[in-house]
């Protein structure tokens, strides 16, 4: 593989070039009927009584749950759905909350879901999206392509 696109889940490796393409704010979507729906923002610990709904394949369920428990800090149980639509139905029905990226794009309360920014100590929780490639595989084409990707993320393309 010449170049990989992924979110940053661990500390950067010195063996790779790690180019941050964009940083996104984290949020959760939950039922508009939830007592938490009126909050302006939410900390992971405040969600301890609600299951976290993950959109993931059966093969990745444990890996995803570990990430959201150990890195993001969601303390409760996990439910898994294979599609975003199935996960949103679980959230609308009040069976849990759905971690999402960004502060916009949530359904209105009339649509059954509200989106709350996710914070830790009052500061937004963010996620980096990166291009990675091995330092010993660096060269004109890989670096040029990575810079083109970065420009696309800057312009929203």
Secondary structure by P-SEA (a helix, b strand, c coil): cccccccccccccccccccccbbbbbbccccccccccccccccccccccbbbbbbccccaaaaaaaaaaccccccbbbbbbccaaaaaaaaaaccbbbbbccccccccccccbbbbbbbcccbbbbbbbbbbbbcccccaaaaaaaaaaaaaaaacc
